[in-house]
Structure formats: C-alpha cells, structure tokens
Amino acid sequence: MSDEAPLTCSAKGCTADAVWALQWNNPKLHTPDRRKVWLACDEHRASLGDFLASRRFLREVVPAAEGEAR
C-alpha cells in the first residue's frame, strides 16, 4: 500500500485521477530547460493541451507517473 496521495487532474473542478503530465514553460518567464507541469485526466488532456499549445507553452505530454518523476 502506498502512502502517496493520488495525482488529480488540474482542470478546474475536476477530481479525476491524472493520467497525463503536460510539461510546459513560458519562454518569457522561464529558462528553456525549466518545466512546469499540469496534470490531466483522459477527458481534459486535449483541452489543457490546446490551451498551452495555442500560447506556444506546451513542450511535452508524458504519462503522469513519468512526469512527476522528472
């Protein structure tokens, strides 16, 4: 049994378990190697990804467990 809390989707009002880690950065604020992470369930992966991509912030989408380990 794990003592770790489950990862939860970052979408407003969503309480679903996160499956994806959307790694992003704002080049006006962060160095190129800096990665911020939004977590997403399957339902919100596209909408959160589209939001970040439209601003050219999205860098990579990886499984949530992998994204948290980095």
Buried (B, 14 or more C-beta within 10 A) or exposed (E): EEEEEEBBBBBEEBEBEBBBBBBBBEEEEEEEEEBBBBBBBEEBBEEBBEBBBEEEBBBEBBEBEEBBEE
